[in-house]
Amino acid sequence: MSDKTRQKYVDKLGPERGQMLDAIHEEWTMALDRYQELMELFGKDEKRVAMLNALGAAFVGDLQEVLSNDLILRLTRLTDTDKRTVSVHHLPRFLRNHPHLEKEVEKHVSEAKKHAKSARDRRNHRIAHRDRWQPGRPVRYGDLKAGLDSVYAALNVVEMGFWNNHLMNEVSNEMRTAQFVGCLESLVEAVLFIESKIDPTGETRSFDRDVAIAFLAKIGGDADQDLGAIWNLRMTAGIIRERLKPSVSEGGGEI
């Protein structure tokens, strides 16, 4: 949040409550940003997930787990009841002099806690601790988003009630992930396209020297200097093409 926005909250609610509201808003923004990153990577379509898996399924799986665990931790922090935490649990007590706002915020806070239950179970039994008696239960991305939407709704009630300002339920910097994945997709398409020009039939070995030399002659390459690069490109293309055939993917449904 900007210093100007933080000061706006402090001026209206006082230092303690204003800074808490600012911190809650900041944590919600970062959690929503994480969710949007996950959806950009794993929730678009099976083709994108298959492409990522073709580049390195084990690493991509680790990446999804790390990002998902971070989102789970952020949502559970936002809905914790401990008095020391940055949580929407504190918002209703800020509004005791505004009972109509307090009642509406309490409803959204209750919804946020409900939607965050599976995330809290995962945090308690699998992330913060490894419970040997509690099996891992799936956490649906839909529930995480519903929890974030309820947090947003509570914050929006406060924003509209005090400043008549409607919050946007999105983060605008998700383009960084889209640009990254877009570059990967372009590189994969380029590698497969070049391979199709080197070997239109798809029947030769990646390290076929004669095929590589013939292609280099067409593009004015140097067989002594560029042969290794062509072999590596063809090997990579072969791996990607083979891994894309099954196109099995879990998508962005649950963790």
GULUMVEX-40454 format. One record per residue: residue in three letters; x, y, z of N, C-alpha, C, O in turn. Coordinates in steps of 0.05 Angstrom, whole numbers, plus 5000, padded with zeros to 4 digits. Layout:
ALAXYZXYZXYZXYZ;...
This chain:
MET501749765000500050005000501850255000504050255010;SER500750474989502250724988502150855015500350805031;ASP504051035020504151185045501651365047500551405069;LYS500651465024498251635024495851475033494251575049;THR495551225024493251065032493450995061491451005076;ARG495850925070496250855098495451095116494151055137;GLN496351325108495651565124492651625124491651715144;LYS491351565102488451595101487051415122485251505135;TYR488051175124486850995144487451085172485751075189;VAL489851175177490651265204489051515212488151535234;ASP488751705193487251945199484351885207483252025224;LYS483151685195480351625201480051435225478251475241;LEU481851245228481451035248483351045271483050905291;GLY485351225269487451235290489751065283489550895265;PRO492051095296494550955289494250655289495050515270;GLU493250535311493150245314491350115293492149935279;ARG488850215292486950095273487550165244487249995226;GLY488550405240489150485212491450315201491350235178;GLN493550275217495850105208495049815205496049675187;MET493249715222492249445220490649415194491049215180;LEU488949595188487349585163489249585139488849435120;ASP491249755140493149775118494649505115495049415092;ALA495449385137496849125136495048905125495948735110;ILE492548895134490648695124490248725093490348535079;HIS489948975085489649025056492148935041491848815019;GLU494448995051496948915038497148605036497948505016;GLU496548475058496748175058494748055039495347865025;TRP492348165038490348065019491248104990490947934973;THR492448344985493448394958495548194950495548094927;MET497448134967499547944961498447664958499447514941;ALA496447594973495147324971493747304944493947104930;LEU492247514936490847514911492847504888492347364867;ASP495047644890497147634870498147354867498647264844;ARG498647214889499546944887497546764874498246594857;TYR494946794880492846634867492846684837492646494822;GLN493046934829493046994800495446874786495246784764;GLU497746874800500146744789499646444784500246334763;LEU498446314804497846034802495945974779496345774764;MET493946134776491946094755493246144728492546004708;GLU494946334726496346394701498046154692498246094669;LEU499346034712501045804706499545544702500045394683;PHE497645484720496445214721493445204717492344994716;GLY492145434715489245434713488145524687485645554685;LYS489845574667488845674641487645444625485245444619;ASP489245254618488345024602490344804604492644844613;GLU489544564596491344334598493744354579495844244585;LYS493444494557495644524538497944674552500344594548;ARG497344874567499545024580500844854601503344854603;VAL499344714617500444544638502144324626504244254636;ALA501144214603502744004590505344114580507443974581;MET505344354570507844474560509844514583512144454581;LEU508844614606510544644629511644384639514044354645;ASN509944174640510843914648512943794629514743664637;ALA512643854603514543764583517243884587519243754581;LEU517344124598519944254603521244144628523644164631;GLY519644044646520843934671518643884692518144054709;ALA517343654690515043594706515643604736514043704752;ALA518043504745518643494773518943774784517943844805;PHE520443944769520844224778518144374778517544524797;VAL516544334757513944474756512144384779510744554790;GLY512244124786510744034808511644164834509944244851;ASP514244194838515244324862514444624862513644724883;LEU514544744839513745034837510845064845510145254860;GLN509144894835506244914841505844874871504245014884;GLU507244684883506944634911507844864928506544944947;VAL510144984921511245214936509345454935508745574955;LEU508445514911506645744907503945694921502845874933;SER502945444919500445374932500645384962498845494976;ASN502845284973503245305002503445585012502345655033;ASP504645754996504846035003502046165004501446325022;LEU500446104984497646204983496146105007494646255020;ILE496445845014495045735037495845885063494145945079;LEU498445925066499346065090498246355091497546445113;ARG498146485068497146765068494246775075493346945091;LEU492646595064489746595070489246525099487546645112;THR490646325109490246245137491146465156489846515177;ARG493246605150494046835166491847055166491247175187;LEU490747095143488647305140486147235156484547415162;THR485746985162483346905176483846785204482046665216;ASP486246825215486946735242485446895262484647125257;THR485146785286483746925308485647035330484747165348;ASP488146975327490147075347490247375347490247495325;LYS490247505370490147795371492647925360492648165354;ARG494847765358497347885349497547885318499448005307;THR495747755305496047715276494747935260492948075269;VAL495647955234494348135215492047965202492547805185;SER489648015211487347845204484848005202484448205216;VAL483047915184480348045182478747995207476748125211;HIS479547815224478147765249477948015266476148045282;HIS479848205262479848445278478048665267477348855282;LEU477148635243475648855230473048925244472449165248;PRO471348725253468848805266469148985290467549165295;ARG471248935306471549095330472349385324472049565340;PHE473349425300473949705291471349855286471450105285;LEU469149715284466649835274464449835294462049855287;ARG465149815320463049795340461350045342459050035352;ASN462350275333460750515332459250545306457850745301;HIS459450335289457950335264456750055260457649895245;PRO454550005275453449735277452549615250452749375245;HIS451649785231450749685205453149585190452949375176;LEU455449725192457949625179459049385193459949195180;GLU458949385220459949165236458548905229459848695226;LYS455948915226454448675221455148555193455448315190;GLU455348735173456048645146458848525145459348325132;VAL460748655158463448565158463648285173465048115163;GLU462248255195462248005209461347775191462347555193;LYS459347825174458347625156460547535137460947295132;HIS461947725126464047655107466447525120467647345109;VAL467047615145469247485160468547195166470347015163;SER466047145173465146875178465446695153466246465155;GLU464646815130464946665105467846605098468546395089;ALA469546805103472446765098473546535114475046365104;LYS472846525140473746315157472746035148474245845148;LYS470246025139469145775129470645675104471345445103;HIS471045855085472445775061475345705066476545555050;ALA476445815087479345765093479745505109482045445116;LYS477645365116477945135134479744925122481544825136;SER479344845097481044635085483944735084485844575087;ALA484344995079487045105078488345095106490645035109;ARG486745145126487845145154488544855162490544815175;ASP486844665154487444385159490144305146491744175158;ARG490444395121492944325107495344465121497444335125;ARG495044715129497244845143497944705169500344665175;ASN495944635184496444515211497544235209499244155226;HIS496644075189497343795189499543725169500743515171;ARG500143905149502043825128504244035123506343965113;ILE503744285130505644495124507144575149509544545151;ALA505644685169506944765194507944525209510044535223;HIS506444305208507144065222506543825204504843855186;ARG507843605208507243355193505843165212507143025228;ASP503143165210501542995227501542705216500442665195;ARG502642525231502742245221500042105222499641905210;TRP498142215238495542095240493442215221491442095216;GLN494042455211492142595195492942575165494942695158;PRO491342435149492042415120491642685107490042845115;GLY493242725086492942975071490242995057489542815042;ARG488843205061486243245047486543455025488143645028;PRO485143415003485543604981484543884988482543915003;VAL485844084978484944364980484244464953485944454935;ARG481844554949480944644923481644944919481345104937;TYR482645004896483345284890480745454891480945694898;GLY478545334884475945484886475345574914474345794918;ASP476045404934475545484962477445714970476745894985;LEU479945694961481945904967481046164956481146374969;LYS480046164931479146414918476646514932476346754936;ALA474846334940472446424955473246554981471946754989;GLY475246444995476246565019477346845014476747035029;LEU478946874993480047134986477847334979477947564985;ASP475747234965473547404957472047504982471047724982;SER471847335002470447415027472047625042470947815053;VAL474747585042476447795054476148055039475848265051;TYR476148035013475748274996473048415003472948655006;ALA470948255005468348365011468348515038467048725040;ALA469648405058469848535084471348805082470449005092;LEU473548795067475149045064473549245048473749485053;ASN472049155028470549345012468349475027467649715022;VAL467149335046465049455063466249685079465049905081;VAL468649645090470049855105470650095086470250325093;GLU471750025063472550235044470150405035470350645033;MET468050265029465650405020464350565043463350785039;GLY464350435066462950565089464250825098462851015106;PHE466950835098468351065108469251265086469251505090;TRP469851155062470951335041469351325015470151454996;ASN467251165015465551134990467351074966466951174944;ASN469250894971471150814950470950514946471250364964;HIS470450434921470050154914472750024908474150124890;LEU473549814922476049674917475749504892473549394887;MET477849464878477949274855478849004865480948984879;ASN477448794858478148524867480048394847479448184836;GLU482248524843484348414825486948564831486948784842;VAL489148444822491748564824492848594796492748414780;SER493748834790494448894762497148804753497648814729;ASN498848704770501548634762501848334755504148234755;GLU499648194750499847914743501047864716501747644709;MET501348084700502548064673505347944674506247834654;ARG506747974696509447874697509547564693511347464680;THR507547424704507347134700506547074672507646894659;ALA504647224661503647184634505947224614506147074595;GLN507547424619509847474601511847254602512947174581;PHE512447154626514346934629513346684614514846564599;VAL510846604619509746364606509546404576510046224560;GLY508846654568508646714539511346674525511546574503;CYS513546754539516246724527516846424526517946334506;LEU516146264546516645984546515145844523516245684508;GLU512645924519511045804498512245874470512345704452;SER513146124468514346204442516946044437517445964414;LEU518546004458521045854454520445564447521845454430;VAL518445444460517745164453516845144424517644964410;GLU515145334416514145334389516445364369516545244348;ALA518345544376520645594358522345344355523245274333;VAL522945214378524544964377523244754360524544624344;LEU520644714364519244504348519044584319519144414301;PHE518744844314518644934286521344884272521344784249;ILE523544954285526144914272526644624268527744544247;GLU525844454288526244164285524644064260525543884246;SER522244174256520644084233522044164206521544024186;LYS523644374206525144444182527644274179528544214157;ILE528844204201531244024200530443744191531843624174;ASP528243644202527443374196524443364191522943294210;PRO523443434167520543444162519143184167516743184173;THR520442964163519142704167519042604196517442434203;GLY520842714212520942634240522042354244521342224264;GLU523642264226524541984226527541954232528541734235;THR529042174234531942144238532642184267531142304283;ARG534942084275535942114302536842404308537642544290;SER536642484333537342754340540342814334541043044327;PHE542042614336544942654333545842564305548242494301;ASP544042554286544742484258546542714247545542934242;ARG549042654243550942854234550242964206550343204201;ASP549542784188549042864160546643054159546643254144;VAL544542994173542143164174542843444184541943644173;ALA544343454206545143704218546843874199546444114197;ILE548743744186550543884168548943994144549344214135;ALA547043834134545343924112543744164119543444354103;PHE542644174143541044404152542844644155542144874147;LEU545244614167547044834170547844954143548245194141;ALA548244784123548944874097546745054085547245254071;LYS544144994092541945144082541845424094541145624081;ILE542645444119542445704133545045844135545246064148;GLY547145734123549745864123551245834149552845994157;GLY550645614164552045564189554645434184555345344162;ASP556245414206558845294205558745024219558145004243;ALA559344814204559144544216560944504239560244364258;ASP563344624238565244584260564344724286564744624308;GLN563044954283562245114307559345064316558845074339;ASP557645004297554745004303553544724305551144704312;LEU555044514301553944244301552744174328550644064330;GLY554244244349553344184376550744324383549044214396;ALA550444574374548044724380545644594366543444574378;ILE545944504341543844364327543044104341540744044344;TRP545043954349544443704363542943754389540943614395;ASN543743954404542344024429539444114424537644034438;LEU539144274403536444364396534744124389532444114398;ARG535743944373534243714364533543524387531343414389;MET535443494405535043324428532743444445531043294455;THR532943704450530843844466528143814452526143764465;ALA528043864426525543834411524343554414521943524417;GLY526143354412525143084415523943024442521942894444;ILE525243124463524243084490521543224493519643104504;ILE521343474484518843624487516643484471514343444481;ARG517243404447515143284430514143024442511742964442;GLU516042864453515242604465513542654490511642504495;ARG514342844506512842894531510143024527508443004544;LEU509843154505507243284499505243084489502843144489;LYS506042854480504142654469501942574488499642584481;PRO502642494513500542404531498742634539496342604543;SER499942874543498543114551496843074576494543154576;VAL497942934596496442894621496943124639499243214642;SER494843214652495143454669493043464690490743374686;GLU493743574713491843604735490443874733488443914746;GLY491544054717490244324716490444474742492244424757;GLY488544644747488544814770486344754789485344944803;GLY485344504791483044444807483544434837482144574852;GLU485444274845486044244873488944174878490344094859;ILE489744194903492544144910492643874925494743784933;
